Amino acid sequence: MNTLVFDIETIPDLDAGRRLYDLEGLSDHDVGEVMFMKRRQDSGGSTDFLRHHLHRVVAISVLLAAGDKVSLWSLGKPESTESELVQRFFEGIEKYTPLLVTWNGRGFDLPVLHYRALLHGVQAARYWETGGEDQSFRWNNYLNRFHERHTDLMDVLAGYEGRASAPLHEIATMLGFPGKLGMDGGDVWERWLAGGIEAIRDYCETDVLNTYLVFLRFQLMRGRLTAAGYDAACARVRKLLHEDGRDHLRRFDAAWSK
């Protein structure tokens, strides 16, 4: 089975914010700030992290491992609409039925994509299959928390216990991988306001790389990869980084080599 590791980056859904809170006429920055303020009020001041349905997807990055080939890219173009990004993501699942691998995908990425697909009318029959049309999905589908077709590494490694979950950066760094390099999810909104969509897409790709490297170690731990197979898989990632040549991947490679 092909393996598709993915990550999304989001900003406040400004259109929804304007409609929900009657904010027509305000700038994007000010609409976002009102949405964060409303969230702080609703949470009693504990967080300004917006609820899932109020996130707009601005980047989806993926790593596809198919046989001995590893590919890494961000869907669409920097100027692509959210509808196009979400459509492309679910079209890939429809066509290839890959194993999905995420870090906190069940808690964040996939619920956000559900709401955005609902908003844009994106069809995703294969993703939502649970055995009615394909009996093999009865026992292994994308939606069941305890099935492998979507493997949320954060959830699985924590034993499905929220109190045991850990940040990707810390686990990746602990294992000797680069982790986050000068940017994290909290920076995305300001980067987007400043026109930095390329930097957001690059950051998203490095999160995908970290997730895949942790996944390889997970596969080694549970006996799905031999030690030689694990080394070979890591070497394929190294080869990808060397051959791609983009700055953010060169930095990732250099940090991995330290």
N, C-alpha and C positions, 0 to 999 in steps of 0.2 A: 504494500500500500504506500502511495506517495504521502509524504509528510509536509504539511503546510503550517509553518509557524507564522503568527501574525500579531500585530499590535496596532492600535489606533491612537490618534491624538485628536483632542477635541477643544472647542472653545464654547462659550455660552451660545445657545440658540437665540440670537438677537431678535429674529422675527417673532419667535414665540414670546420672548420677553416683552416686546413692544405690544403684542396683542393682549397678553395676560395682565399686564400692569399698566396699560394705557400710557405708553411711553413714546408715542409718535413725536417726532421732532427732536429727540435727544440724539446725541452722537453715539456711535458704537461703543466708545469707551464708557460713556455715562450710562448707557443701557446695561452694559455688563456690570458696572459697579452697583447699580440698583438691584440687579439679580443676585449678586453676592450678598448685599445687605439684607435682602428678603430671606435668603437662606440662613444667614446668621440669626435673624429674628426667629425663624421657624425652628432652628435647632437649639435655641436658648444660648446662642453664642459659642457653641462647641465647634462649629465648622462653617465654612462658606463654600464647601465643595457641593456643587449643584447636584440635584437629583438627576437620575439617569435620563429621563425624558427631556431635560432641558440642555443636553449637550448636542452640539453640532460637530460632525466629523469633518476634519480638515485634512487628515492624512491616514492612509492605511498602508502599512509596509508589510511585506511578506518575504519569507524564505521558503523556497520549495526544494526539498530533498527528494530526488527521484533516481533510484538506483545509485550510481556513482557520481551523479551530477548534482551540484548545489547552485541555486540561483537566488539572488537577492535583488529586490526592487520595490519601489513604491508605486501603487496603482495610479493610473491616470497621469495627468500632468499637474504642475503647480496651480494652474488656473482651472482645473476640472471642478465641476460642481459636486456637491455632496451626493446628489442623486446618482451621478456617474460612478463615483467611488464605491458606493454601496452596491450598485448594480453589478459592477465588475467583481466585487468580492463574492457575492452569492452566485454569479455565473460560473466562477471557478469551482465552487463546490458542486454546482449542478453538473458540470462537465467531468470532473475528475474524482469526486467523492474522496477527498484526501482525509488522512488523519489530521485533525486540527490540534495544534499545541499552542498554549498561551501561558502567560503569568497573570493570574487574576482575571482571565477572560470570562469566567462564569460570573464573577462578581461585578465586572464592569463592561468590558469590551462587547460581549455578545448581547447583554440587555440593551446597551446603547444602540447597537446595530439593529436589534429587533424594532425599537421605536422609530429609528430612521427609515428602515424598510417600510414600516407601516405608514409613515408620513408620505413617502415618495411612491408608494404603490409598487414596490419591488417584489417580484415573485421569487420564491425560493423553495420549491416543492421538495427537492432532495434534502435540504437542510432540515425541514420540518417533518420529514418522514419518521414514523415511529413503528412501522410494521404493517400498516394497512395495505400498502401496495407492494412493499418489499419485505418479506418475512425476516430477512437477515437483520433488518433494522429494529426488529422487536427486541433483540438481545444486545444490540450495540448501536446506539444512535447518538446524535449530537446533543440531545436535550437532557438525557438522564445524567444526573450528577456522577453516578458511579460507573458509567460506561467509558470506554477508552476512545471512542471515535472523536470525542473532544477531550483532550487531557489538559486540564488546568493544573499546571505544576505547583502553583502556590497552594491550591486546595489539596491536592493529593499528598504533597510532602508534609503538610500540616496535619495529615490524618483527618481531614474534613473538620478540623477544630479551629475556629476563628482565632482563638487565643494563641494558637501556635503558629500562625502565619507570619511570614517574614518578607521584607522588601527584596525585590529582585536585585537591586544594587548590592546589598549586603551579601546575599547568597553568591552572586556572581563573583564579587571581589574575594570572598572567603575561599572560593574554589580556584582562585588564581586567574580569573577572567577579568577583562577591563572594567566592567560595571559602567556606570554613567560617566560621561566625559564632559564636564562643564555645563551641563544642562539637565534639567529634569522636568517632569510634567507640570510643575508649578510655574515654569517659565513660558509655557506655550502661549498663553493669552497675550502677554506683553510682546512676545516675538511676533505674533500674528498682527497685532495692532501696528507694529513697526514695519510690516511688509515682509517679515522673515519666514515665509512659507517654505523656502528651500531648506533653511536651517531646521525647521520643524520636521520635514521629511527625512533629513539626514539623521536627526536624533532618533526618530521612530525606527529607522533601519538598524541603528546600533542597539536599541532595546531588543529588536528581533534577534540580532546576533547573540546577545547575552542569553536570551531565552533558549535559543537552539543549543548553545554550548552547555547550559545547565541540563537540558533535555538529554543530550548525549551522555552526560555523567549519570543521569537517572537511568538511562537504558543500560549502562554498564552495571550499575548497582543492582538492578533487578534481573540481570542475566540475559537481557535481550541483545547485548553487544559483548563480544569477547574483548580482552584488553587490546588485542591487535586490531579488532574492528573499530574500537573507540579511537585508537591512535590514527587509524586511516581516515575516519570521519573528521577528526580535528584537522588532519593534514589537508583534506579537501576544502575546509573553511579557510585555512591559511592560503591555499592556492587561489581561492576566490578573491581574498583581500589583496593579494599581490597582483593579480591580473586585472582587477577592476581599476585600481589606481586613483579613485576619487579621494579627496583630502580627508573626509571623515573616516573612510575605511583605512587609510594609511595611519591615521592617528590611533584607530582602534587596534590595528596590527602592532604598532609600536608599543602601546600600553600593555598588550598581551605578552609582549616579548620581555618586559621588564622583570 
